[in-house]
Amino acid sequence: MRALQLITPRPASQRPLDLVEVGDPTPASDEVVVDVIACAVCRTDLQLCEGDLPAQQLPIVPGHQIVGTVRELGRDVTDLEVGQRVGVAWIASTCGHCRFCRAGRENLCDAATFTGWHRDGGFAERATARADFVYPLPDGFASIDAAPLLCGGAIGLRALRVSGIRPGERLGLYGFGASATCAIQIARHWDCEVYVCTRSSTEQARAIELGARWAAGYDERPPEPLDAAITFAPVGSVVLDALRALDKGGVVAINAIHLDRIPEFSYDDLWWERQLRSVANVTRADVEDLIELAATIPIRTRVDRYPFTDANDALLDLSEGRVSGAAVLVVGDG
């Protein structure tokens, strides 16, 4: 089969992924093999390919927003069927018995592994996944539209939860890519007032279209104090912009696996019980809840399609801000 491997991290402009022929994967007893239909491209994939996120193994096939059909079952798998359409997300396995797993916080498990980082992901014609970390998908979503939900949507939902936002409150979104596009639709479903800061005038217009009350650049402060904010941009100065826009007792949830740095700031900006919280990975429950919410609302995704072999172009476009919504690799039929 064909796969896109990262062998040596380097800038997106230097085309870090190599197209290679590798043997077809064989499932372990608790795994399935998935024929990949589509795989969305996440900023985490870009950070891995460029070396901002240290590789856990090389070579590695990136991609952790996989939609496909089950091709083969491991001998112990009984709750999935060959031909069933499924999703595979960022979280790939956990130990299942540590204090975090037992408390429903498997995203914090020290032994957790992640798709496209610790094990080969979906930038390939086929991928393996542990069967208990695979998600049956309802018929209501086209595969190309479902793929971005499996990370951007799920982590957006978790960020909303970490921020503590409640129905009817004022929420700020800083950055407006694929994850924020999902988050705003959930927040509006909860009847929240949403204020968006993003440098792109096109993204500002799209935010208003999706129900934002106000949208402007990072150098402007929302016209109302915020009850909570989520930062999506991997830039520490944006975290401070969000913090300074909070009302008393507000929370900034930092939705980034990698952040450059947070500049020094005055304690006055944190005073009055304001909080900074990070968002770390997702749980299976986050993904399952997001899939259900996406069907209920329903969540609309906006995608830029790329042929499978053009993954390096997708990374470069993501790096240079040319992606509107989510970049999705089209790998197979379905």
WOMO-V951377 format. One record per backbone hydrogen bond with DSSP energy under -1.0 kcal/mol. NH is the residue of the N-H (numbers start at 1). CO is the residue of the C=O. E is the energy in kcal/mol with one decimal. If there is no record, write none. Layout:
{{NH/CO/E} {NH/CO/E}}
//
This chain:
{{3/20/-2.3} {4/123/-2.8} {5/18/-2.8} {6/60/-3.3} {10/49/-2.2} {14/11/-2.1} {15/12/-1.8} {18/5/-2.8} {20/3/-3.0} {22/1/-2.8} {31/28/-1.9} {32/129/-2.4} {33/72/-2.5} {34/127/-3.4} {35/69/-3.0} {36/125/-2.0} {37/67/-3.0} {38/67/-2.0} {39/329/-2.0} {40/65/-2.0} {41/327/-3.3} {46/42/-1.6} {47/43/-2.6} {48/44/-2.2} {49/45/-2.6} {50/46/-2.3} {52/47/-1.3} {53/47/-2.1} {60/6/-1.7} {66/88/-2.3} {67/38/-2.7} {68/86/-2.3} {69/35/-1.9} {70/84/-2.4} {71/33/-3.4} {72/33/-1.3} {74/31/-2.4} {76/29/-2.1} {77/74/-1.8} {83/70/-3.1} {84/81/-1.9} {86/68/-2.9} {87/135/-2.4} {88/66/-2.2} {92/113/-2.7} {93/113/-1.4} {102/98/-2.7} {104/101/-1.5} {105/100/-3.0} {108/105/-2.3} {109/106/-1.5} {112/109/-1.3} {113/93/-2.1} {115/90/-2.7} {116/119/-2.6} {117/114/-1.8} {118/114/-2.9} {119/114/-1.2} {121/61/-3.3} {122/63/-1.6} {123/62/-2.3} {124/122/-1.9} {125/2/-2.2} {127/34/-1.9} {129/32/-1.9} {131/30/-2.7} {133/130/-2.3} {134/131/-1.2} {135/87/-2.6} {137/85/-1.9} {146/142/-2.1} {147/143/-1.8} {149/146/-1.2} {150/147/-1.4} {153/148/-1.2} {154/149/-1.5} {155/151/-3.4} {156/152/-1.4} {157/153/-2.1} {158/154/-2.3} {159/155/-2.4} {160/156/-2.0} {161/157/-2.0} {162/158/-2.8} {163/159/-2.2} {165/160/-1.0} {169/166/-2.3} {171/193/-3.3} {172/228/-2.1} {173/195/-2.7} {174/230/-2.8} {175/197/-2.9} {181/177/-2.0} {182/178/-1.3} {183/179/-2.5} {184/180/-2.7} {186/182/-1.7} {187/183/-2.8} {188/184/-2.5} {189/185/-1.6} {190/186/-1.6} {191/188/-1.6} {192/187/-2.6} {193/169/-2.2} {195/171/-2.9} {196/214/-2.5} {197/173/-2.8} {198/216/-2.6} {204/200/-2.1} {205/201/-2.1} {206/202/-2.0} {207/203/-2.4} {208/204/-1.9} {209/205/-2.1} {210/206/-1.8} {211/208/-1.5} {212/207/-2.7} {213/194/-2.8} {214/194/-1.0} {216/196/-2.1} {220/217/-1.6} {226/245/-2.5} {227/170/-1.8} {228/170/-1.5} {229/251/-2.4} {230/172/-2.6} {231/253/-2.3} {232/174/-3.4} {233/174/-1.3} {235/233/-1.5} {238/235/-1.0} {240/236/-1.2} {241/237/-1.7} {242/238/-2.3} {243/239/-2.4} {244/240/-2.4} {246/243/-1.3} {247/226/-3.4} {249/272/-2.4} {250/247/-1.8} {252/275/-2.5} {253/229/-2.9} {254/277/-3.3} {255/231/-2.5} {256/254/-1.3} {260/234/-1.2} {269/266/-1.7} {270/267/-1.3} {271/267/-1.8} {274/270/-1.5} {275/250/-2.1} {277/252/-2.9} {279/254/-2.0} {287/283/-1.6} {288/284/-2.7} {289/285/-2.8} {290/286/-2.3} {291/287/-2.4} {292/288/-1.9} {293/289/-2.7} {294/290/-3.2} {295/291/-1.5} {296/292/-1.6} {297/293/-2.9} {299/294/-1.8} {304/326/-3.0} {306/328/-2.4} {308/330/-1.5} {310/307/-2.5} {311/308/-1.0} {314/310/-1.9} {315/311/-2.4} {316/312/-2.2} {317/313/-2.7} {318/314/-2.4} {319/315/-2.5} {320/316/-2.2} {321/318/-1.0} {322/317/-3.1} {326/302/-2.2} {328/304/-2.5} {329/39/-3.0} {330/306/-2.9} {331/37/-2.3} {332/37/-1.7}}
//
